[in-house]
Amino acid sequence: LADLMEEHQEELATIESIDSGAVYTLALKTHVGMSIQTLRYFAGWCDKIQGKTIPINQARPNRNLTFTKKEPLG
């Protein structure tokens, strides 16, 4: 999505400036540009947040286990 937005950033900035009344350069550098950067930043985290498998009963290690799931708060 970020690559597609970057490819059409001038068109998106024009639409944004018409829609919101923002100056074109502000729409280009801030509204569209920072949206592209934000998408790339958060897309980079998709493969970095992981849970861990933790055995909870030594008597039956193949049947009982738990995992840690990290979820954002707020």
Predicted model as a PDB file, atoms N, CA, C, CB and O in Angstrom, pLDDT in the B-factor column:
MODEL        1                                                                  
ATOM      1  N   LEU A   1       0.829  -1.189   0.000  1.00 94.00           N  
ATOM      2  CA  LEU A   1       0.000   0.000   0.000  1.00 94.00           C  
ATOM      3  C   LEU A   1       0.872   1.251   0.000  1.00 94.00           C  
ATOM      4  CB  LEU A   1      -0.942  -0.001   1.208  1.00 94.00           C  
ATOM      5  O   LEU A   1       0.585   2.218  -0.706  1.00 94.00           O  
ATOM      6  N   ALA A   2       1.938   1.225   0.795  1.00 95.00           N  
ATOM      7  CA  ALA A   2       2.837   2.382   0.856  1.00 95.00           C  
ATOM      8  C   ALA A   2       3.490   2.632  -0.499  1.00 95.00           C  
ATOM      9  CB  ALA A   2       3.918   2.171   1.932  1.00 95.00           C  
ATOM     10  O   ALA A   2       3.623   3.780  -0.923  1.00 95.00           O  
ATOM     11  N   ASP A   3       3.894   1.566  -1.177  1.00 96.00           N  
ATOM     12  CA  ASP A   3       4.492   1.726  -2.508  1.00 96.00           C  
ATOM     13  C   ASP A   3       3.488   2.319  -3.492  1.00 96.00           C  
ATOM     14  CB  ASP A   3       5.005   0.374  -3.032  1.00 96.00           C  
ATOM     15  O   ASP A   3       3.839   3.176  -4.303  1.00 96.00           O  
ATOM     16  N   LEU A   4       2.258   1.869  -3.420  1.00 97.00           N  
ATOM     17  CA  LEU A   4       1.213   2.385  -4.308  1.00 97.00           C  
ATOM     18  C   LEU A   4       0.922   3.851  -4.001  1.00 97.00           C  
ATOM     19  CB  LEU A   4      -0.073   1.548  -4.172  1.00 97.00           C  
ATOM     20  O   LEU A   4       0.753   4.659  -4.914  1.00 97.00           O  
ATOM     21  N   MET A   5       0.863   4.190  -2.720  1.00 97.00           N  
ATOM     22  CA  MET A   5       0.644   5.592  -2.336  1.00 97.00           C  
ATOM     23  C   MET A   5       1.797   6.467  -2.796  1.00 97.00           C  
ATOM     24  CB  MET A   5       0.467   5.717  -0.816  1.00 97.00           C  
ATOM     25  O   MET A   5       1.587   7.585  -3.267  1.00 97.00           O  
ATOM     26  N   GLU A   6       3.020   5.954  -2.660  1.00 96.00           N  
ATOM     27  CA  GLU A   6       4.187   6.714  -3.079  1.00 96.00           C  
ATOM     28  C   GLU A   6       4.183   6.939  -4.590  1.00 96.00           C  
ATOM     29  CB  GLU A   6       5.466   5.995  -2.655  1.00 96.00           C  
ATOM     30  O   GLU A   6       4.574   8.001  -5.074  1.00 96.00           O  
ATOM     31  N   GLU A   7       3.743   5.943  -5.309  1.00 97.00           N  
ATOM     32  CA  GLU A   7       3.658   6.043  -6.766  1.00 97.00           C  
ATOM     33  C   GLU A   7       2.665   7.119  -7.202  1.00 97.00           C  
ATOM     34  CB  GLU A   7       3.258   4.695  -7.362  1.00 97.00           C  
ATOM     35  O   GLU A   7       2.847   7.751  -8.243  1.00 97.00           O  
ATOM     36  N   HIS A   8       1.617   7.327  -6.407  1.00 97.00           N  
ATOM     37  CA  HIS A   8       0.560   8.286  -6.750  1.00 97.00           C  
ATOM     38  C   HIS A   8       0.471   9.438  -5.740  1.00 97.00           C  
ATOM     39  CB  HIS A   8      -0.787   7.567  -6.831  1.00 97.00           C  
ATOM     40  O   HIS A   8      -0.605   9.997  -5.527  1.00 97.00           O  
ATOM     41  N   GLN A   9       1.596   9.789  -5.123  1.00 97.00           N  
ATOM     42  CA  GLN A   9       1.541  10.780  -4.048  1.00 97.00           C  
ATOM     43  C   GLN A   9       1.112  12.164  -4.506  1.00 97.00           C  
ATOM     44  CB  GLN A   9       2.873  10.878  -3.393  1.00 97.00           C  
ATOM     45  O   GLN A   9       0.442  12.871  -3.755  1.00 97.00           O  
ATOM     46  N   GLU A  10       1.477  12.571  -5.714  1.00 97.00           N  
ATOM     47  CA  GLU A  10       1.063  13.880  -6.203  1.00 97.00           C  
ATOM     48  C   GLU A  10      -0.456  13.933  -6.388  1.00 97.00           C  
ATOM     49  CB  GLU A  10       1.774  14.206  -7.527  1.00 97.00           C  
ATOM     50  O   GLU A  10      -1.100  14.919  -6.031  1.00 97.00           O  
ATOM     51  N   GLU A  11      -1.008  12.876  -6.942  1.00 97.00           N  
ATOM     52  CA  GLU A  11      -2.466  12.805  -7.127  1.00 97.00           C  
ATOM     53  C   GLU A  11      -3.180  12.796  -5.780  1.00 97.00           C  
ATOM     54  CB  GLU A  11      -2.850  11.548  -7.938  1.00 97.00           C  
ATOM     55  O   GLU A  11      -4.184  13.486  -5.602  1.00 97.00           O  
ATOM     56  N   LEU A  12      -2.663  12.015  -4.833  1.00 97.00           N  
ATOM     57  CA  LEU A  12      -3.260  11.976  -3.497  1.00 97.00           C  
ATOM     58  C   LEU A  12      -3.164  13.317  -2.792  1.00 97.00           C  
ATOM     59  CB  LEU A  12      -2.590  10.909  -2.656  1.00 97.00           C  
ATOM     60  O   LEU A  12      -4.098  13.725  -2.102  1.00 97.00           O  
ATOM     61  N   ALA A  13      -2.044  14.005  -2.961  1.00 96.00           N  
ATOM     62  CA  ALA A  13      -1.882  15.326  -2.339  1.00 96.00           C  
ATOM     63  C   ALA A  13      -2.861  16.330  -2.946  1.00 96.00           C  
ATOM     64  CB  ALA A  13      -0.431  15.831  -2.506  1.00 96.00           C  
ATOM     65  O   ALA A  13      -3.401  17.177  -2.234  1.00 96.00           O  
ATOM     66  N   THR A  14      -3.089  16.241  -4.238  1.00 97.00           N  
ATOM     67  CA  THR A  14      -4.059  17.131  -4.885  1.00 97.00           C  
ATOM     68  C   THR A  14      -5.463  16.873  -4.342  1.00 97.00           C  
ATOM     69  CB  THR A  14      -4.035  16.940  -6.420  1.00 97.00           C  
ATOM     70  O   THR A  14      -6.195  17.810  -4.024  1.00 97.00           O  
ATOM     71  N   ILE A  15      -5.829  15.611  -4.240  1.00 96.00           N  
ATOM     72  CA  ILE A  15      -7.145  15.256  -3.692  1.00 96.00           C  
ATOM     73  C   ILE A  15      -7.262  15.716  -2.247  1.00 96.00           C  
ATOM     74  CB  ILE A  15      -7.383  13.735  -3.784  1.00 96.00           C  
ATOM     75  O   ILE A  15      -8.297  16.246  -1.844  1.00 96.00           O  
ATOM     76  N   GLU A  16      -6.206  15.515  -1.466  1.00 95.00           N  
ATOM     77  CA  GLU A  16      -6.220  15.920  -0.055  1.00 95.00           C  
ATOM     78  C   GLU A  16      -6.335  17.432   0.094  1.00 95.00           C  
ATOM     79  CB  GLU A  16      -4.958  15.427   0.651  1.00 95.00           C  
ATOM     80  O   GLU A  16      -7.062  17.915   0.961  1.00 95.00           O  
ATOM     81  N   SER A  17      -5.627  18.178  -0.741  1.00 95.00           N  
ATOM     82  CA  SER A  17      -5.700  19.637  -0.633  1.00 95.00           C  
ATOM     83  C   SER A  17      -7.078  20.146  -1.032  1.00 95.00           C  
ATOM     84  CB  SER A  17      -4.626  20.294  -1.507  1.00 95.00           C  
ATOM     85  O   SER A  17      -7.568  21.110  -0.444  1.00 95.00           O  
ATOM     86  N   ILE A  18      -7.706  19.527  -2.007  1.00 96.00           N  
ATOM     87  CA  ILE A  18      -9.069  19.912  -2.388  1.00 96.00           C  
ATOM     88  C   ILE A  18     -10.055  19.519  -1.296  1.00 96.00           C  
ATOM     89  CB  ILE A  18      -9.469  19.257  -3.727  1.00 96.00           C  
ATOM     90  O   ILE A  18     -10.951  20.288  -0.949  1.00 96.00           O  
ATOM     91  N   ASP A  19      -9.883  18.325  -0.761  1.00 95.00           N  
ATOM     92  CA  ASP A  19     -10.810  17.802   0.244  1.00 95.00           C  
ATOM     93  C   ASP A  19     -10.722  18.541   1.573  1.00 95.00           C  
ATOM     94  CB  ASP A  19     -10.546  16.336   0.469  1.00 95.00           C  
ATOM     95  O   ASP A  19     -11.747  18.861   2.175  1.00 95.00           O  
ATOM     96  N   SER A  20      -9.511  18.813   2.030  1.00 93.00           N  
ATOM     97  CA  SER A  20      -9.358  19.405   3.369  1.00 93.00           C  
ATOM     98  C   SER A  20      -9.030  20.890   3.347  1.00 93.00           C  
ATOM     99  CB  SER A  20      -8.282  18.680   4.122  1.00 93.00           C  
ATOM    100  O   SER A  20      -9.084  21.556   4.382  1.00 93.00           O  
ATOM    101  N   GLY A  21      -8.690  21.414   2.170  1.00 93.00           N  
ATOM    102  CA  GLY A  21      -8.316  22.818   2.087  1.00 93.00           C  
ATOM    103  C   GLY A  21      -6.879  23.079   2.489  1.00 93.00           C  
ATOM    104  O   GLY A  21      -6.482  24.230   2.671  1.00 93.00           O  
ATOM    105  N   ALA A  22      -6.087  22.009   2.631  1.00 93.00           N  
ATOM    106  CA  ALA A  22      -4.683  22.172   3.010  1.00 93.00           C  
ATOM    107  C   ALA A  22      -3.873  22.674   1.819  1.00 93.00           C  
ATOM    108  CB  ALA A  22      -4.100  20.841   3.536  1.00 93.00           C  
ATOM    109  O   ALA A  22      -4.225  22.432   0.664  1.00 93.00           O  
ATOM    110  N   VAL A  23      -2.788  23.371   2.119  1.00 95.00           N  
ATOM    111  CA  VAL A  23      -1.867  23.803   1.074  1.00 95.00           C  
ATOM    112  C   VAL A  23      -1.266  22.539   0.444  1.00 95.00           C  
ATOM    113  CB  VAL A  23      -0.740  24.758   1.651  1.00 95.00           C  
ATOM    114  O   VAL A  23      -1.011  21.559   1.144  1.00 95.00           O  
ATOM    115  N   TYR A  24      -1.042  22.560  -0.863  1.00 96.00           N  
ATOM    116  CA  TYR A  24      -0.572  21.382  -1.589  1.00 96.00           C  
ATOM    117  C   TYR A  24       0.720  20.825  -1.004  1.00 96.00           C  
ATOM    118  CB  TYR A  24      -0.368  21.720  -3.052  1.00 96.00           C  
ATOM    119  O   TYR A  24       0.836  19.615  -0.811  1.00 96.00           O  
ATOM    120  N   THR A  25       1.694  21.687  -0.718  1.00 95.00           N  
ATOM    121  CA  THR A  25       2.973  21.189  -0.197  1.00 95.00           C  
ATOM    122  C   THR A  25       2.803  20.545   1.184  1.00 95.00           C  
ATOM    123  CB  THR A  25       3.997  22.336  -0.118  1.00 95.00           C  
ATOM    124  O   THR A  25       3.480  19.568   1.504  1.00 95.00           O  
ATOM    125  N   LEU A  26       1.899  21.094   1.997  1.00 94.00           N  
ATOM    126  CA  LEU A  26       1.609  20.482   3.300  1.00 94.00           C  
ATOM    127  C   LEU A  26       0.975  19.110   3.105  1.00 94.00           C  
ATOM    128  CB  LEU A  26       0.677  21.392   4.141  1.00 94.00           C  
ATOM    129  O   LEU A  26       1.345  18.148   3.779  1.00 94.00           O  
ATOM    130  N   ALA A  27       0.024  19.021   2.189  1.00 95.00           N  
ATOM    131  CA  ALA A  27      -0.628  17.741   1.916  1.00 95.00           C  
ATOM    132  C   ALA A  27       0.374  16.727   1.374  1.00 95.00           C  
ATOM    133  CB  ALA A  27      -1.782  17.928   0.923  1.00 95.00           C  
ATOM    134  O   ALA A  27       0.327  15.550   1.733  1.00 95.00           O  
ATOM    135  N   LEU A  28       1.275  17.179   0.514  1.00 95.00           N  
ATOM    136  CA  LEU A  28       2.256  16.275  -0.098  1.00 95.00           C  
ATOM    137  C   LEU A  28       3.258  15.754   0.922  1.00 95.00           C  
ATOM    138  CB  LEU A  28       2.995  16.984  -1.228  1.00 95.00           C  
ATOM    139  O   LEU A  28       3.487  14.548   1.013  1.00 95.00           O  
ATOM    140  N   LYS A  29       3.856  16.661   1.690  1.00 94.00           N  
ATOM    141  CA  LYS A  29       4.928  16.268   2.606  1.00 94.00           C  
ATOM    142  C   LYS A  29       4.404  15.706   3.922  1.00 94.00           C  
ATOM    143  CB  LYS A  29       5.823  17.451   2.886  1.00 94.00           C  
ATOM    144  O   LYS A  29       4.993  14.776   4.472  1.00 94.00           O  
ATOM    145  N   THR A  30       3.322  16.248   4.426  1.00 93.00           N  
ATOM    146  CA  THR A  30       2.848  15.843   5.741  1.00 93.00           C  
ATOM    147  C   THR A  30       1.743  14.793   5.659  1.00 93.00           C  
ATOM    148  CB  THR A  30       2.354  17.049   6.503  1.00 93.00           C  
ATOM    149  O   THR A  30       1.916  13.670   6.132  1.00 93.00           O  
ATOM    150  N   HIS A  31       0.625  15.150   5.069  1.00 94.00           N  
ATOM    151  CA  HIS A  31      -0.519  14.235   5.075  1.00 94.00           C  
ATOM    152  C   HIS A  31      -0.221  12.938   4.318  1.00 94.00           C  
ATOM    153  CB  HIS A  31      -1.738  14.920   4.466  1.00 94.00           C  
ATOM    154  O   HIS A  31      -0.434  11.845   4.844  1.00 94.00           O  
ATOM    155  N   VAL A  32       0.263  13.059   3.100  1.00 96.00           N  
ATOM    156  CA  VAL A  32       0.538  11.869   2.298  1.00 96.00           C  
ATOM    157  C   VAL A  32       1.892  11.265   2.678  1.00 96.00           C  
ATOM    158  CB  VAL A  32       0.508  12.212   0.794  1.00 96.00           C  
ATOM    159  O   VAL A  32       1.998  10.057   2.889  1.00 96.00           O  
ATOM    160  N   GLY A  33       2.908  12.095   2.764  1.00 94.00           N  
ATOM    161  CA  GLY A  33       4.258  11.609   3.055  1.00 94.00           C  
ATOM    162  C   GLY A  33       4.359  10.892   4.389  1.00 94.00           C  
ATOM    163  O   GLY A  33       4.960   9.822   4.479  1.00 94.00           O  
ATOM    164  N   MET A  34       3.776  11.476   5.419  1.00 93.00           N  
ATOM    165  CA  MET A  34       3.839  10.833   6.735  1.00 93.00           C  
ATOM    166  C   MET A  34       2.944   9.598   6.800  1.00 93.00           C  
ATOM    167  CB  MET A  34       3.437  11.824   7.827  1.00 93.00           C  
ATOM    168  O   MET A  34       3.225   8.671   7.559  1.00 93.00           O  
ATOM    169  N   SER A  35       1.880   9.578   6.021  1.00 94.00           N  
ATOM    170  CA  SER A  35       1.041   8.372   5.958  1.00 94.00           C  
ATOM    171  C   SER A  35       1.834   7.213   5.362  1.00 94.00           C  
ATOM    172  CB  SER A  35      -0.241   8.635   5.120  1.00 94.00           C  
ATOM    173  O   SER A  35       1.738   6.082   5.838  1.00 94.00           O  
ATOM    174  N   ILE A  36       2.608   7.491   4.332  1.00 94.00           N  
ATOM    175  CA  ILE A  36       3.449   6.464   3.713  1.00 94.00           C  
ATOM    176  C   ILE A  36       4.480   5.954   4.718  1.00 94.00           C  
ATOM    177  CB  ILE A  36       4.154   7.022   2.451  1.00 94.00           C  
ATOM    178  O   ILE A  36       4.683   4.747   4.846  1.00 94.00           O  
ATOM    179  N   GLN A  37       5.127   6.869   5.426  1.00 93.00           N  
ATOM    180  CA  GLN A  37       6.129   6.477   6.423  1.00 93.00           C  
ATOM    181  C   GLN A  37       5.504   5.672   7.553  1.00 93.00           C  
ATOM    182  CB  GLN A  37       6.826   7.712   6.992  1.00 93.00           C  
ATOM    183  O   GLN A  37       6.094   4.699   8.022  1.00 93.00           O  
ATOM    184  N   THR A  38       4.318   6.069   7.993  1.00 92.00           N  
ATOM    185  CA  THR A  38       3.633   5.362   9.075  1.00 92.00           C  
ATOM    186  C   THR A  38       3.257   3.946   8.655  1.00 92.00           C  
ATOM    187  CB  THR A  38       2.381   6.132   9.507  1.00 92.00           C  
ATOM    188  O   THR A  38       3.434   2.999   9.421  1.00 92.00           O  
ATOM    189  N   LEU A  39       2.739   3.803   7.441  1.00 93.00           N  
ATOM    190  CA  LEU A  39       2.402   2.466   6.950  1.00 93.00           C  
ATOM    191  C   LEU A  39       3.634   1.569   6.896  1.00 93.00           C  
ATOM    192  CB  LEU A  39       1.760   2.555   5.566  1.00 93.00           C  
ATOM    193  O   LEU A  39       3.574   0.405   7.292  1.00 93.00           O  
ATOM    194  N   ARG A  40       4.738   2.101   6.412  1.00 92.00           N  
ATOM    195  CA  ARG A  40       5.970   1.304   6.334  1.00 92.00           C  
ATOM    196  C   ARG A  40       6.485   0.933   7.728  1.00 92.00           C  
ATOM    197  CB  ARG A  40       7.055   2.075   5.562  1.00 92.00           C  
ATOM    198  O   ARG A  40       6.954  -0.185   7.940  1.00 92.00           O  
ATOM    199  N   TYR A  41       6.397   1.857   8.661  1.00 89.00           N  
ATOM    200  CA  TYR A  41       6.864   1.599  10.021  1.00 89.00           C  
ATOM    201  C   TYR A  41       6.082   0.452  10.652  1.00 89.00           C  
ATOM    202  CB  TYR A  41       6.737   2.864  10.882  1.00 89.00           C  
ATOM    203  O   TYR A  41       6.669  -0.514  11.140  1.00 89.00           O  
ATOM    204  N   PHE A  42       4.746   0.563  10.638  1.00 88.00           N  
ATOM    205  CA  PHE A  42       3.936  -0.461  11.293  1.00 88.00           C  
ATOM    206  C   PHE A  42       3.945  -1.777  10.522  1.00 88.00           C  
ATOM    207  CB  PHE A  42       2.509   0.031  11.455  1.00 88.00           C  
ATOM    208  O   PHE A  42       3.826  -2.838  11.136  1.00 88.00           O  
ATOM    209  N   ALA A  43       4.079  -1.744   9.214  1.00 89.00           N  
ATOM    210  CA  ALA A  43       4.185  -2.980   8.437  1.00 89.00           C  
ATOM    211  C   ALA A  43       5.469  -3.721   8.797  1.00 89.00           C  
ATOM    212  CB  ALA A  43       4.146  -2.678   6.921  1.00 89.00           C  
ATOM    213  O   ALA A  43       5.511  -4.950   8.736  1.00 89.00           O  
ATOM    214  N   GLY A  44       6.503  -2.996   9.167  1.00 86.00           N  
ATOM    215  CA  GLY A  44       7.756  -3.612   9.558  1.00 86.00           C  
ATOM    216  C   GLY A  44       7.663  -4.384  10.862  1.00 86.00           C  
ATOM    217  O   GLY A  44       8.499  -5.253  11.112  1.00 86.00           O  
ATOM    218  N   TRP A  45       6.683  -4.099  11.695  1.00 80.00           N  
ATOM    219  CA  TRP A  45       6.533  -4.787  12.973  1.00 80.00           C  
ATOM    220  C   TRP A  45       5.803  -6.113  12.846  1.00 80.00           C  
ATOM    221  CB  TRP A  45       5.805  -3.907  13.946  1.00 80.00           C  
ATOM    222  O   TRP A  45       5.823  -6.906  13.787  1.00 80.00           O  
ATOM    223  N   CYS A  46       5.166  -6.382  11.730  1.00 77.00           N  
ATOM    224  CA  CYS A  46       4.351  -7.597  11.595  1.00 77.00           C  
ATOM    225  C   CYS A  46       5.128  -8.878  11.873  1.00 77.00           C  
ATOM    226  CB  CYS A  46       3.765  -7.666  10.209  1.00 77.00           C  
ATOM    227  O   CYS A  46       4.578  -9.816  12.450  1.00 77.00           O  
ATOM    228  N   ASP A  47       6.374  -8.932  11.481  1.00 78.00           N  
ATOM    229  CA  ASP A  47       7.147 -10.161  11.696  1.00 78.00           C  
ATOM    230  C   ASP A  47       8.052 -10.084  12.926  1.00 78.00           C  
ATOM    231  CB  ASP A  47       7.988 -10.460  10.471  1.00 78.00           C  
ATOM    232  O   ASP A  47       8.886 -10.965  13.131  1.00 78.00           O  
ATOM    233  N   LYS A  48       7.901  -9.062  13.731  1.00 72.00           N  
ATOM    234  CA  LYS A  48       8.764  -8.900  14.901  1.00 72.00           C  
ATOM    235  C   LYS A  48       8.050  -9.128  16.229  1.00 72.00           C  
ATOM    236  CB  LYS A  48       9.361  -7.531  14.895  1.00 72.00           C  
ATOM    237  O   LYS A  48       8.709  -9.309  17.253  1.00 72.00           O  
ATOM    238  N   ILE A  49       6.735  -9.122  16.235  1.00 66.00           N  
ATOM    239  CA  ILE A  49       5.980  -9.357  17.462  1.00 66.00           C  
ATOM    240  C   ILE A  49       5.606 -10.830  17.487  1.00 66.00           C  
ATOM    241  CB  ILE A  49       4.704  -8.437  17.549  1.00 66.00           C  
ATOM    242  O   ILE A  49       4.889 -11.309  16.609  1.00 66.00           O  
ATOM    243  N   GLN A  50       6.093 -11.549  18.497  1.00 66.00           N  
ATOM    244  CA  GLN A  50       5.881 -12.991  18.548  1.00 66.00           C  
ATOM    245  C   GLN A  50       5.485 -13.401  19.955  1.00 66.00           C  
ATOM    246  CB  GLN A  50       7.144 -13.750  18.098  1.00 66.00           C  
ATOM    247  O   GLN A  50       5.843 -12.742  20.931  1.00 66.00           O  
ATOM    248  N   GLY A  51       4.755 -14.480  20.047  1.00 61.00           N  
ATOM    249  CA  GLY A  51       4.455 -15.080  21.337  1.00 61.00           C  
ATOM    250  C   GLY A  51       5.452 -16.186  21.613  1.00 61.00           C  
ATOM    251  O   GLY A  51       6.191 -16.589  20.715  1.00 61.00           O  
ATOM    252  N   LYS A  52       5.487 -16.681  22.832  1.00 62.00           N  
ATOM    253  CA  LYS A  52       6.396 -17.758  23.195  1.00 62.00           C  
ATOM    254  C   LYS A  52       5.582 -18.929  23.730  1.00 62.00           C  
ATOM    255  CB  LYS A  52       7.442 -17.282  24.242  1.00 62.00           C  
ATOM    256  O   LYS A  52       4.613 -18.738  24.464  1.00 62.00           O  
ATOM    257  N   THR A  53       5.981 -20.133  23.360  1.00 62.00           N  
ATOM    258  CA  THR A  53       5.334 -21.338  23.872  1.00 62.00           C  
ATOM    259  C   THR A  53       6.003 -21.734  25.179  1.00 62.00           C  
ATOM    260  CB  THR A  53       5.403 -22.500  22.837  1.00 62.00           C  
ATOM    261  O   THR A  53       7.225 -21.866  25.247  1.00 62.00           O  
ATOM    262  N   ILE A  54       5.197 -21.922  26.213  1.00 61.00           N  
ATOM    263  CA  ILE A  54       5.718 -22.208  27.552  1.00 61.00           C  
ATOM    264  C   ILE A  54       5.086 -23.495  28.062  1.00 61.00           C  
ATOM    265  CB  ILE A  54       5.437 -21.027  28.533  1.00 61.00           C  
ATOM    266  O   ILE A  54       3.863 -23.550  28.191  1.00 61.00           O  
ATOM    267  N   PRO A  55       5.870 -24.540  28.360  1.00 61.00           N  
ATOM    268  CA  PRO A  55       5.279 -25.759  28.944  1.00 61.00           C  
ATOM    269  C   PRO A  55       4.773 -25.461  30.356  1.00 61.00           C  
ATOM    270  CB  PRO A  55       6.320 -26.926  28.975  1.00 61.00           C  
ATOM    271  O   PRO A  55       5.444 -24.772  31.124  1.00 61.00           O  
ATOM    272  N   ILE A  56       3.588 -25.981  30.700  1.00 65.00           N  
ATOM    273  CA  ILE A  56       3.030 -25.679  32.021  1.00 65.00           C  
ATOM    274  C   ILE A  56       2.923 -26.901  32.930  1.00 65.00           C  
ATOM    275  CB  ILE A  56       1.670 -25.061  31.863  1.00 65.00           C  
ATOM    276  O   ILE A  56       2.685 -26.747  34.128  1.00 65.00           O  
ATOM    277  N   ASN A  57       3.093 -28.106  32.394  1.00 61.00           N  
ATOM    278  CA  ASN A  57       3.000 -29.304  33.213  1.00 61.00           C  
ATOM    279  C   ASN A  57       4.081 -30.270  32.764  1.00 61.00           C  
ATOM    280  CB  ASN A  57       1.588 -29.955  33.115  1.00 61.00           C  
ATOM    281  O   ASN A  57       4.037 -30.787  31.648  1.00 61.00           O  
ATOM    282  N   GLN A  58       5.044 -30.509  33.629  1.00 62.00           N  
ATOM    283  CA  GLN A  58       6.161 -31.384  33.270  1.00 62.00           C  
ATOM    284  C   GLN A  58       5.728 -32.844  33.146  1.00 62.00           C  
ATOM    285  CB  GLN A  58       7.271 -31.263  34.304  1.00 62.00           C  
ATOM    286  O   GLN A  58       6.383 -33.619  32.449  1.00 62.00           O  
ATOM    287  N   ALA A  59       4.627 -33.236  33.816  1.00 56.00           N  
ATOM    288  CA  ALA A  59       4.178 -34.631  33.768  1.00 56.00           C  
ATOM    289  C   ALA A  59       3.653 -34.997  32.378  1.00 56.00           C  
ATOM    290  CB  ALA A  59       3.087 -34.878  34.824  1.00 56.00           C  
ATOM    291  O   ALA A  59       3.856 -36.119  31.914  1.00 56.00           O  
ATOM    292  N   ARG A  60       2.985 -34.063  31.721  1.00 59.00           N  
ATOM    293  CA  ARG A  60       2.442 -34.334  30.393  1.00 59.00           C  
ATOM    294  C   ARG A  60       2.843 -33.203  29.440  1.00 59.00           C  
ATOM    295  CB  ARG A  60       0.891 -34.489  30.450  1.00 59.00           C  
ATOM    296  O   ARG A  60       1.993 -32.402  29.052  1.00 59.00           O  
ATOM    297  N   PRO A  61       4.105 -33.125  29.062  1.00 56.00           N  
ATOM    298  CA  PRO A  61       4.573 -31.990  28.256  1.00 56.00           C  
ATOM    299  C   PRO A  61       3.980 -31.940  26.845  1.00 56.00           C  
ATOM    300  CB  PRO A  61       6.069 -32.035  28.155  1.00 56.00           C  
ATOM    301  O   PRO A  61       3.951 -30.877  26.224  1.00 56.00           O  
ATOM    302  N   ASN A  62       3.513 -33.069  26.344  1.00 63.00           N  
ATOM    303  CA  ASN A  62       2.965 -33.064  24.990  1.00 63.00           C  
ATOM    304  C   ASN A  62       1.500 -32.649  24.931  1.00 63.00           C  
ATOM    305  CB  ASN A  62       3.119 -34.421  24.381  1.00 63.00           C  
ATOM    306  O   ASN A  62       0.978 -32.384  23.848  1.00 63.00           O  
ATOM    307  N   ARG A  63       0.836 -32.590  26.073  1.00 64.00           N  
ATOM    308  CA  ARG A  63      -0.594 -32.286  26.070  1.00 64.00           C  
ATOM    309  C   ARG A  63      -0.918 -30.890  26.594  1.00 64.00           C  
ATOM    310  CB  ARG A  63      -1.328 -33.305  26.890  1.00 64.00           C  
ATOM    311  O   ARG A  63      -1.911 -30.295  26.176  1.00 64.00           O  
ATOM    312  N   ASN A  64      -0.118 -30.368  27.484  1.00 65.00           N  
ATOM    313  CA  ASN A  64      -0.422 -29.082  28.089  1.00 65.00           C  
ATOM    314  C   ASN A  64       0.655 -28.066  27.758  1.00 65.00           C  
ATOM    315  CB  ASN A  64      -0.570 -29.222  29.600  1.00 65.00           C  
ATOM    316  O   ASN A  64       1.835 -28.302  28.014  1.00 65.00           O  
ATOM    317  N   LEU A  65       0.262 -26.960  27.200  1.00 62.00           N  
ATOM    318  CA  LEU A  65       1.183 -25.847  27.013  1.00 62.00           C  
ATOM    319  C   LEU A  65       0.377 -24.562  26.946  1.00 62.00           C  
ATOM    320  CB  LEU A  65       2.046 -26.033  25.732  1.00 62.00           C  
ATOM    321  O   LEU A  65      -0.837 -24.575  26.744  1.00 62.00           O  
ATOM    322  N   THR A  66       1.056 -23.498  27.113  1.00 66.00           N  
ATOM    323  CA  THR A  66       0.420 -22.187  27.046  1.00 66.00           C  
ATOM    324  C   THR A  66       1.309 -21.296  26.179  1.00 66.00           C  
ATOM    325  CB  THR A  66       0.207 -21.569  28.485  1.00 66.00           C  
ATOM    326  O   THR A  66       2.448 -21.652  25.877  1.00 66.00           O  
ATOM    327  N   PHE A  67       0.802 -20.174  25.794  1.00 68.00           N  
ATOM    328  CA  PHE A  67       1.615 -19.246  25.011  1.00 68.00           C  
ATOM    329  C   PHE A  67       1.341 -17.828  25.469  1.00 68.00           C  
ATOM    330  CB  PHE A  67       1.330 -19.392  23.500  1.00 68.00           C  
ATOM    331  O   PHE A  67       0.297 -17.534  26.050  1.00 68.00           O  
ATOM    332  N   THR A  68       2.287 -16.966  25.200  1.00 71.00           N  
ATOM    333  CA  THR A  68       2.175 -15.551  25.532  1.00 71.00           C  
ATOM    334  C   THR A  68       1.764 -14.806  24.260  1.00 71.00           C  
ATOM    335  CB  THR A  68       3.527 -14.988  26.119  1.00 71.00           C  
ATOM    336  O   THR A  68       2.440 -14.872  23.233  1.00 71.00           O  
ATOM    337  N   LYS A  69       0.669 -14.115  24.357  1.00 73.00           N  
ATOM    338  CA  LYS A  69       0.205 -13.338  23.209  1.00 73.00           C  
ATOM    339  C   LYS A  69       0.317 -11.866  23.579  1.00 73.00           C  
ATOM    340  CB  LYS A  69      -1.272 -13.717  22.805  1.00 73.00           C  
ATOM    341  O   LYS A  69      -0.292 -11.414  24.549  1.00 73.00           O  
ATOM    342  N   LYS A  70       1.088 -11.130  22.812  1.00 73.00           N  
ATOM    343  CA  LYS A  70       1.280  -9.718  23.082  1.00 73.00           C  
ATOM    344  C   LYS A  70       0.241  -8.917  22.323  1.00 73.00           C  
ATOM    345  CB  LYS A  70       2.703  -9.270  22.700  1.00 73.00           C  
ATOM    346  O   LYS A  70       0.123  -9.034  21.103  1.00 73.00           O  
ATOM    347  N   GLU A  71      -0.511  -8.105  23.045  1.00 77.00           N  
ATOM    348  CA  GLU A  71      -1.545  -7.282  22.441  1.00 77.00           C  
ATOM    349  C   GLU A  71      -1.342  -5.835  22.857  1.00 77.00           C  
ATOM    350  CB  GLU A  71      -2.950  -7.775  22.843  1.00 77.00           C  
ATOM    351  O   GLU A  71      -0.946  -5.573  23.992  1.00 77.00           O  
ATOM    352  N   PRO A  72      -1.604  -4.891  21.960  1.00 79.00           N  
ATOM    353  CA  PRO A  72      -1.447  -3.484  22.322  1.00 79.00           C  
ATOM    354  C   PRO A  72      -2.528  -3.049  23.312  1.00 79.00           C  
ATOM    355  CB  PRO A  72      -1.494  -2.602  21.065  1.00 79.00           C  
ATOM    356  O   PRO A  72      -3.655  -3.543  23.268  1.00 79.00           O  
ATOM    357  N   LEU A  73      -2.187  -2.148  24.180  1.00 78.00           N  
ATOM    358  CA  LEU A  73      -3.144  -1.583  25.126  1.00 78.00           C  
ATOM    359  C   LEU A  73      -3.457  -0.153  24.719  1.00 78.00           C  
ATOM    360  CB  LEU A  73      -2.595  -1.635  26.578  1.00 78.00           C  
ATOM    361  O   LEU A  73      -2.581   0.586  24.268  1.00 78.00           O  
ATOM    362  N   GLY A  74      -4.695   0.219  24.881  1.00 71.00           N  
ATOM    363  CA  GLY A  74      -5.059   1.605  24.604  1.00 71.00           C  
ATOM    364  C   GLY A  74      -5.711   1.807  23.271  1.00 71.00           C  
ATOM    365  O   GLY A  74      -6.065   2.933  22.921  1.00 71.00           O  
TER     366      GLY A  74                                                      
ENDMDL                                                                          
END                                                                             
